[in-house]
Amino acid sequence: MEIVLPPKKLIANTFSRSASRYCSNAFIQRRILEQCVKRMKNSGLSAGSWLDAGCGANMLGELLTPAHGASRMFRTDIALGSLKLINDQRTGSMFTVQSDLEYLPFRSGTFDGVVVASVLHWLKDVRGGLLELARILKPDGRIVFAAFLNGSFLEVCSLRERMGLSIPVRFVDDGQLRAALVECGLDLMEMSIKNERHYFQSAREVLKYLSDVGSSAVSGRRLSRLGLMEFCSEYEERFGTPRGIPLSCRFACGIAQRQEH
């Protein structure tokens, strides 16, 4: 399986274009973020300063209530279009900054907590991204994370591979994720793994969903119109069920604590 991550500029532009559609269509990411919100509430640090790293169109902000929320919530994303949308819609105090998750413009030890959800698979080096997030945490700070694991979007990835198309994301397995957290000076407090399969009316609906949530950022050869029709036809033939056309995902969600030095 050839993995070719898109250039960061392409990722930023793709997510910027889909920003207005993201929150109303990203139902899988919303389910994942709901798990993150619970962990924020249970972290014991909900009254502190938090960073939403890779905030997108501010879905986390929509889910947070005063009982869950942080006293100071900062948001950062590589997609300027997403941040403009947030600023246009904001009501009340909000801090946003455009930045690359792997090179954050914050001093070491700035935040009590960090949330990073549905982002790590876009990075060339998951360990490097986690190391940067650990850097900006205060001693004893928490990172609430959610990451897609190997086996996610299996149907799409297997068909792309069969048709000689690159895979635009890098999924890790749970063992690699655990090891990366430890290597970055983070003590894993709790992590759960979920396997889900979601159903759509057609393969085109699957691809529309992926486009609406920014996952159409790909490098290399793209399918022609005829190739796209063949892709959808084979998708439905190979994976279709009486319940509909499936899209599988496997993700880990948990919380880790920065080790005191």
N, C-alpha and C positions, 0 to 999 in steps of 0.2 A: 504494500500500500504506500503510494507516494504522497507524502505530506508536503504541501507548499503553502506556507502561510502568506496571506496577502500583505503587501506593504502597508504600514500603519496609516499612510495617507489615504489609501483606498478603503481601509476599515473605517476611518473617521468619516470619509465622505458618504459611504454607504449607510452608516448609522445616522448621519445627519439627515439624509434624504428620507429615512423611514421614521424619524423621530415623532412626527405627528400621528403615526399609526401604531406606534409601539405599545403604549399602555393599554389600548383597547383590544389588541390582538395577541399580546404575549402572555397567553393564559398559563403556559407551562412555567415561564419565568415568574409569574405572579405566585403560583403555588409554592415555588421554591423560596421566594422572598418572604412569604408568610411564615415559613419555618425559621428564617433568619430573624424576623421580628420577635418571635417567641424567645429566641436565644438572647437577643438584646435585652429584653425585659428581665430575663433570668440571670443576666451577667453580673448584677450588683453594681453596675456602672452606668445605668441609664440616665443618671443626672449629669454625667460628664460631657466632655467634648468628643464627638464622633466624626469620622470621615466615611462617606459613602464613595468608595473607590470604584469608578466605572458606573456612575449613577445613571447613565442613559437619560431617559425622559422623566426621571424622578418617580418611578413607580414605588420605590421604598418610601419616599415622602408621603405618597398617597395612602400607604398602609399604616404609617405611624400615627398613633393617637397620643394625647398628652401622657397617658399611662405608660406608653412604650418609649416615647421619644426622648432624645437627648436635649440637654439644655442648650447646647451649641452643636449644630449639625452642619458640617461642611460637605460640599459635593464637588467631585471632580470627574471629568470625562475627557476623552481624546476628541470626541465629536462636538465641534462648536455648534452645530445645528441643534443638538439636544440641549445644550446649555442655554442657547437663545430662547428655545421654547420654554424652558423652566423659568427664565427671568421674565418672560412675557406673561406667564401665568401666576407668578408668585404672589402670595398674600402673607405679609409679615416678614420676619427676619429670616434671611437666607444668605449663605455664603457659597459662591460657586467660583471655580477656577478651571480653565482648560489646561490639562496636563496629561502626560504619558504616565501610566501607572508604574512603569519601571524607572521613572525619573521624576519623583514627586517634589514639588517646590516647597517643602515644609521642613522645618528643623527636626532633628532627631528628638524623640521623646515629646512630641507635640500633643498626641491624642490619647484619650483614655480608651477609646475603642475604634475599630475599623470594621466596616462591612464590605466584603467583596463577593459578589454573587454573579454567576454566569458570565465570567470575564476571563478566567485563567486559561481557558482553552484557546484564546487568541494570542497567547504569549509564546515566543520561541523558547523561553526558559521559565518554567513555572517556579522553580526554586528562586531565581533572580527576582521575580515579582513578589514572592512571599518575603524575601529578605528585605526588600524595600519597604513593604508594609510593616514588617517587624521593626525596622529602623525608626519609623515615626511614632511608634507606640511608646507610651510611658512605661517605666518598669512596672510589672504586674498588670499591664494593659491587656485588653482582650481583642482577638480578631474573630469575628463571626464570618464564616466562609461557606460558600456553596459552589460546587464545581461539578461540571459534567464529566463523567468517567467513560472509560472504554466501554463500548457497547451502545453509546448514545447515537441516535440517528442512524442506526445500523442499516436500515433499509436503503436510505439515501447513499450512505458511504459505500455500501457493497455494490450498488449499481454504478456509482461514479467510477469505482475501481474497475469494474468489468468493462466499462466503456472507455477506459484509458484516460480518465479525468483525474486530476489531483484532488486530494482531500485538503480543504482550506483551514482545518483546525487541528490542534494537537491535544487529544484526550490522554489523560493519565489513568492508571488504575489506582485503587485505594491504597495499595502498598506504597506506590511511588509518592502519593500525596502525603501519607503519614511520614515517610522518610524525609520529604522536603520540609515539612513543618518542623521536625526535630532539628534538621540541619540549620534551620534559620533561627534557632534559639526559642522555639515555641513549644510549650508543653500542651499536648492534646488533652483537653478536659473531657470532650465527648464528641462522638461522630456517629451519625447514622447513614445508612445507604439505602436508597430506594430505587426500585425498578418499576417503571411505568410504561404503559402503552396507550397512546391516545389515537383516536380514530377520526378520520375525515371522510367526506363524501366521495372524494376522488383524489388521484395523485396530484392533479393541478391545485387542489385545495391545500395539499401538503406544501407544495412549492410556494404557493401564495403566502401561507403562514410564515415560512422561512424568510421570504422576501420582506414581509411586514415587520419582522423582528430583527432585520439587519443582517441575516445570515447568508445573504446572496453575495457577500464580498468574497470573490474567488479570483485567483490568478491563473494564467495559462489559458489553454483552449476552452472555449465555451461551446455549448451545443447550438447547432443551427435550429431553425424552426422545426424542420423535419426531425432532427435529432431529439429535440425536446418532446415531440409527439411520441417518438419511439421510447424515450425514457419513461414517460407517463404510462404508456401502454404496458411496458414490461413490469413496471412497478406494480400496477394493479394485477397483472397476471401472476406474478411471483408471490406477492404478499397480501393480496386482497382476501378478506374474510367476510362472513355474513354480517359482521358488525360494522364493516367499513374498511377503509384503507389505513393501515397502522403507521404510526411513527413512534419508535421506541426511544426511551431515554433512561439513563442510569446516572444518578447523581449522589454526591456525598454532601452532607450538610453538618456543620459542627461548630465548635468554639474552641479556641486555643488561647493560652495565656503566655505572655512574654516572660521569659525567665529573668529573674533578677540577677544582676551581675555585681 
